[in-house]
Amino acid sequence: MVVLKLAVKAGSVYETEKNNGISCLLFELLRKGNAKMKADEISKTIEQTGAIFKTDVSKNLGTVTLVSTTKSFEKNFDVVAECVISSNFPQAEVEKEKQFLVGALKAENDKMDAACAKLFYKTMFAGHPYALHHYGSVESVPRITKNDIAKWHKTVFVPENMTVVVVGNVEYDFAKQAVEKRFGAMKPAPGAMKVFEEVNKKIAEGVKPFEAPREAKEFKDKSQAFIYYGFVTEGVESKDYGALKMLSTVLGSGMSSRLFHNLRDKESLAYQVTAYYQTLRGNSALIALIGTQPQKYEQAVIGLKREIEVFKNELISEEEYARAKNKLVGNYALQRNTMEDQAEFLGLWEGLGLGAKFEDEYLQNVLAPTREDIQNVAKKYFDQNKFVLSVIYPESKEKKAEGAPAKKNK
């Protein structure tokens, strides 16, 4: 088996509110027709060999993935390369994908956790590239045209913006020649990198400091409340990366974590609770999230703040420290269980500008922090005057009544 992963610098960080979602549309449409093949021909050619051809988009990266047998690799690579180079974005397919994406966004907005996450990032990263959702918005996607997508295709699919990762049962020289044969003739596009340079500058400048907490609340016709609570941190390039990964693991990763044990099991304040530290460059965020009953909302927020403060005042126990290390080692192995997983991480680190070497040093970096290091990053970032809180809360009976149609007199 062979996995080819093409990692491209694209995604919502490089978009504006006006064209938010264009990267998602572009990568979905790569499989919908090119100068030589129509959509059904592409899918039939790939599927008849049992191969997989798929795309995805995150905030920082767009990816094109081919999973193939070694025997059929070159034939399938020909198809994928043609899609990357000469996609022609048929109008009917563009409209179909726009409708599908708007429908998916509406469905996502109806999910408590997804809606709360979107509100959180919009609030924390206001005015920053990370504020935009990587799939766009229901307002922006319908405005995007075929010409917009074709222009964006020429902007992002340039050699200096692409990383090709090959993992599997092939020799290095063979893989190198296969890539050069299909992408070697691609030429840099004059001025194409300007948009990326401008965004990279904004990311390097960082989130504008805020001296007071930021809070945002939305009301939905739901029976539960959902809470995101977190702090701005430094990103994946930071020397604090390992300690923040360790801290988030102790705080809210799994059933043995503090949030699960204390807020869910002991105090019955949550039906869902976890914490994570997202891998972003420049700035990132350490986030705790909790789903709870509306009448327990205030207690849940108090509980989150209390658990956060403990990290600043006390060292984690030796037992927690050992358990977190074991969990990080286990997660590392599970998340790289397949060749596709391995290609995914190699492409991610290259796309973030860290290089493949970061993968080799990953475990060493995340396991190196001491208990004192973990307490120090808690003191550094957990400032209760600078937290961000987003809440999705059930509509009150009064609010529902305000929006209800007036009753007609008989």
C-alpha positions in Angstrom: 0.0 0.0 0.0 1.0 3.6 -0.6 -0.4 6.8 0.8 0.2 10.1 -0.9 -0.7 13.3 1.0 -0.5 16.7 -0.6 -0.6 19.4 2.1 -1.4 22.9 0.8 -1.3 26.2 2.7 -5.0 27.0 2.4 -7.9 27.3 4.8 -9.9 29.9 6.7 -6.8 31.8 8.0 -6.1 32.9 4.5 -9.7 34.0 3.8 -11.8 37.0 4.5 -15.3 37.3 5.8 -16.4 37.9 2.2 -14.9 34.7 0.8 -14.9 32.5 3.9 -15.4 28.9 2.8 -13.7 29.2 -0.6 -10.9 26.8 0.4 -13.5 24.2 1.4 -15.3 24.5 -1.9 -12.1 24.4 -3.9 -10.9 21.2 -2.3 -14.2 19.5 -2.6 -14.5 20.5 -6.3 -11.1 19.0 -7.2 -12.8 15.6 -7.7 -15.7 17.1 -9.8 -14.1 17.5 -13.2 -10.9 18.6 -14.9 -9.6 19.2 -18.4 -9.5 15.5 -19.2 -12.1 13.7 -17.1 -15.6 14.3 -15.7 -16.6 13.6 -12.1 -18.0 10.1 -12.8 -14.9 9.1 -14.8 -12.7 10.3 -11.9 -14.6 8.2 -9.3 -14.8 5.1 -11.5 -11.1 5.1 -12.3 -10.1 5.5 -8.7 -12.7 3.0 -7.3 -12.1 0.2 -9.8 -8.6 -0.3 -8.2 -10.0 -0.1 -4.7 -8.2 3.2 -4.1 -9.4 6.2 -2.1 -9.2 9.8 -3.2 -10.4 12.4 -0.7 -9.8 16.0 0.4 -10.1 18.0 3.6 -9.6 21.5 4.9 -8.7 22.9 8.3 -7.8 26.5 9.5 -4.2 26.3 8.2 -4.1 23.5 5.6 -5.9 21.9 2.7 -5.1 18.3 2.0 -5.4 15.9 -0.9 -5.1 12.2 0.0 -4.6 9.2 -2.2 -4.6 5.7 -0.7 -3.7 3.1 -3.3 -2.1 -0.3 -3.8 1.5 -0.1 -5.0 0.6 -1.8 -8.3 -2.0 0.9 -9.1 -0.3 3.8 -7.5 1.0 5.5 -10.7 -2.3 5.2 -12.6 -4.2 6.6 -9.6 -1.6 9.3 -9.1 -2.1 10.4 -12.7 -5.8 11.0 -11.9 -5.1 12.9 -8.7 -2.4 15.1 -10.3 -4.7 16.0 -13.2 -7.4 17.0 -10.7 -4.9 19.2 -8.8 -3.5 20.8 -11.9 -6.4 21.2 -14.3 -9.7 21.2 -12.4 -12.3 23.2 -14.3 -15.0 23.6 -11.7 -18.2 22.9 -13.7 -20.9 25.4 -12.8 -23.5 22.7 -11.9 -21.0 21.1 -9.6 -20.1 24.5 -8.0 -23.8 25.2 -7.2 -24.3 21.6 -5.9 -21.3 21.9 -3.5 -22.4 25.3 -2.3 -25.9 24.0 -1.5 -24.4 21.0 0.3 -22.0 23.2 2.3 -24.7 25.6 3.4 -26.8 22.7 4.5 -23.9 21.2 6.5 -23.3 24.6 8.1 -26.9 25.0 9.1 -26.9 21.5 10.6 -23.7 22.3 12.4 -25.2 25.5 13.8 -27.9 23.3 15.4 -25.4 21.3 17.3 -24.7 22.6 20.8 -20.9 21.9 20.9 -20.2 23.0 17.4 -22.1 26.2 17.8 -20.4 27.0 21.1 -17.0 26.3 19.6 -17.7 28.7 16.7 -18.8 31.4 19.1 -15.7 30.8 21.3 -13.2 31.3 18.4 -15.1 34.3 17.1 -14.9 35.9 20.5 -11.4 35.0 21.5 -9.8 35.7 18.1 -11.8 38.8 17.1 -9.9 40.6 14.4 -7.5 37.7 14.0 -7.3 35.1 11.1 -8.4 32.3 13.5 -11.8 33.9 14.1 -13.2 32.5 10.8 -14.7 29.0 10.6 -12.8 26.7 8.3 -15.9 25.7 6.4 -17.2 29.2 6.0 -20.6 30.7 6.9 -24.1 30.4 5.6 -23.8 34.1 4.6 -20.4 33.9 2.8 -20.6 30.6 0.9 -23.5 31.6 -1.4 -21.6 34.6 -2.6 -18.6 32.6 -3.9 -18.5 32.2 -7.6 -16.9 29.8 -10.0 -14.5 32.5 -11.1 -13.6 33.1 -7.4 -12.8 29.4 -7.0 -10.7 29.2 -10.2 -8.7 32.3 -9.1 -8.1 30.8 -5.6 -7.0 27.6 -7.2 -4.3 29.4 -9.1 -3.3 31.2 -5.9 -2.9 28.2 -3.6 -1.7 25.4 -5.9 1.8 26.7 -6.6 5.0 24.8 -5.9 6.2 27.0 -3.0 2.9 26.4 -1.3 2.7 22.6 -1.5 4.3 19.7 0.4 4.0 16.2 -1.0 4.3 13.3 1.5 4.6 9.7 0.4 4.4 6.8 2.9 4.3 3.1 2.1 5.8 0.3 0.2 7.8 2.3 -2.4 11.5 3.3 -2.7 12.4 6.9 -2.2 13.8 7.4 -5.7 10.6 6.0 -7.2 8.4 8.3 -5.1 10.6 11.3 -5.9 10.5 10.6 -9.7 6.7 10.0 -9.6 6.1 13.4 -7.9 8.5 15.3 -10.2 6.9 13.7 -13.3 3.5 15.0 -12.4 4.2 18.3 -10.6 7.7 19.2 -11.8 6.4 21.4 -14.6 4.4 23.6 -12.2 5.7 27.2 -12.0 5.5 29.8 -9.3 2.7 32.3 -9.9 3.8 35.9 -9.7 2.4 37.6 -6.6 0.6 34.5 -5.5 2.4 34.4 -2.1 1.4 38.0 -1.1 -1.8 36.9 0.6 0.1 34.3 2.6 2.8 36.7 3.6 0.2 39.2 4.9 -1.6 36.5 6.9 1.7 35.2 8.3 2.5 38.7 9.5 -0.9 38.9 11.3 -0.3 35.6 13.0 3.2 36.6 14.0 1.8 39.8 15.5 -0.5 37.7 17.7 -3.8 38.2 19.3 -4.4 41.8 20.5 -4.1 41.8 24.3 -7.3 42.2 26.3 -7.4 43.2 29.9 -10.9 42.1 30.7 -12.8 38.8 30.2 -14.6 38.3 27.0 -18.0 36.6 27.2 -20.6 35.7 24.6 -23.9 34.0 24.9 -26.4 32.7 22.3 -29.8 31.3 22.9 -31.2 28.3 21.1 -34.3 26.2 21.3 -32.5 23.5 23.3 -33.0 21.9 26.7 -29.3 21.9 27.7 -26.5 24.5 28.1 -23.1 24.2 26.6 -20.0 26.1 27.8 -16.5 26.8 26.3 -14.1 28.4 28.8 -10.4 29.1 28.0 -7.4 31.3 27.7 -5.1 32.5 24.9 -1.8 30.7 24.9 1.3 30.6 22.7 1.2 28.1 19.8 2.9 25.0 18.6 6.3 26.7 18.0 6.5 27.8 21.7 8.8 26.2 24.3 5.6 25.9 26.4 4.0 23.5 23.9 4.9 20.3 25.8 3.8 21.6 29.2 0.5 22.9 27.7 -0.2 19.4 26.2 0.6 17.8 29.5 -1.6 20.3 31.4 -4.6 19.8 29.1 -4.2 16.0 29.5 -4.4 16.2 33.3 -7.2 18.7 33.2 -9.6 17.1 30.8 -8.5 14.2 28.7 -10.5 11.0 29.5 -12.3 9.6 32.4 -9.4 9.9 34.8 -9.0 13.6 34.3 -9.8 16.2 36.9 -12.7 17.7 35.1 -14.4 14.3 34.5 -13.7 13.0 38.0 -14.6 16.2 40.0 -17.3 18.0 37.9 -19.0 15.0 36.3 -18.6 12.1 38.7 -18.4 13.8 42.1 -20.6 16.9 41.6 -22.9 15.8 38.8 -22.4 19.1 37.0 -22.0 17.8 33.5 -23.1 15.2 31.0 -20.1 16.0 28.8 -16.7 17.5 29.9 -13.3 17.6 28.4 -10.3 19.9 27.8 -7.8 20.3 24.9 -5.0 22.5 23.6 -5.2 23.0 19.9 -2.2 22.8 17.6 -2.0 26.2 16.0 0.9 28.4 15.1 1.4 31.9 16.6 -1.3 31.9 19.2 -3.5 29.0 20.3 -5.9 28.3 23.2 -6.3 26.0 26.1 -10.0 25.2 26.3 -12.3 23.4 28.8 -15.8 22.6 27.6 -18.8 21.3 29.5 -22.4 20.3 28.6 -24.8 20.7 31.5 -28.4 21.3 32.6 -29.4 25.0 32.5 -30.1 25.1 36.3 -26.5 24.0 36.9 -24.9 26.5 34.5 -23.6 28.9 37.2 -22.2 26.0 39.3 -20.5 24.5 36.3 -18.7 27.8 35.5 -17.6 28.1 39.1 -16.4 24.6 39.0 -14.4 25.2 35.9 -12.7 28.3 37.3 -11.9 26.4 40.6 -10.3 23.5 38.8 -8.2 25.9 36.6 -7.0 27.8 39.7 -5.8 24.6 41.4 -3.1 24.2 38.7 -1.7 27.6 39.6 -1.5 26.9 43.4 -0.5 23.3 43.6 1.8 20.9 41.7 0.0 18.0 40.1 0.6 14.7 41.9 3.2 12.2 40.9 0.4 9.8 40.0 -1.3 12.3 37.7 2.0 13.1 36.1 2.8 9.5 35.3 -0.8 8.8 34.1 -0.6 11.8 31.7 2.7 10.7 30.3 1.3 7.2 29.6 -1.8 8.7 28.0 0.3 10.9 25.7 2.4 8.0 24.7 -0.6 5.8 24.0 -2.4 8.6 22.1 0.8 9.1 20.0 0.8 5.5 18.9 -3.0 5.3 18.3 -3.0 8.5 16.2 -0.3 7.2 14.0 -1.6 3.6 13.6 -2.0 3.7 9.8 0.2 4.9 7.0 -2.5 7.6 6.3 -2.2 8.8 9.9 1.6 9.0 9.5 1.3 11.0 6.3 -1.2 13.3 7.9 1.1 14.3 10.7 4.2 14.7 8.4 2.1 17.0 6.1 0.8 18.9 9.1 4.2 19.7 10.6 5.6 20.7 7.2 2.5 22.9 6.5 2.9 24.6 9.8 6.6 25.4 9.0 8.0 23.0 11.6 9.4 20.4 9.3 9.3 16.6 9.4 11.9 16.7 12.2 9.2 17.9 14.6 7.5 14.5 14.2 10.7 12.7 15.3 11.1 14.9 18.3 7.4 15.1 19.2 7.3 12.6 22.1 10.5 14.0 23.6 9.0 17.5 23.5 5.7 16.6 25.1 7.1 14.3 27.8 10.0 16.6 28.8 8.2 19.1 31.0 8.4 18.6 34.8 5.6 19.1 37.3 7.0 22.5 38.0 6.9 23.4 34.3 3.2 22.6 34.2 2.5 24.8 37.2 4.5 27.6 35.6 2.5 27.6 32.4 -0.7 27.6 34.4 0.5 30.7 36.2 1.6 32.3 32.9 -1.7 31.8 31.0 -4.5 31.2 33.5 -5.3 34.8 34.3 -9.0 35.1 35.5 -9.1 38.6 34.2 -8.4 37.4 30.7 -10.6 34.3 30.2 -13.0 33.8 27.3 -16.4 32.3 27.9 -18.9 31.3 25.3 -22.3 29.8 26.1 -25.1 28.3 24.2 -28.2 28.5 26.4 -31.8 27.5 26.1 -34.3 30.2 25.2 -36.4 31.4 28.1 -40.2 31.0 27.9 -40.4 34.8 27.7 -38.0 35.0 24.8 -39.9 32.2 22.9 -43.1 34.1 23.5 -41.6 37.3 22.0 -40.9 35.5 18.7 -44.2 33.6 18.6 -47.0 34.7 16.2 -49.8 36.7 17.8 -52.9 34.7 18.5 -56.0 35.6 16.4 -59.1 36.6 18.3 -62.1 34.4 17.4 
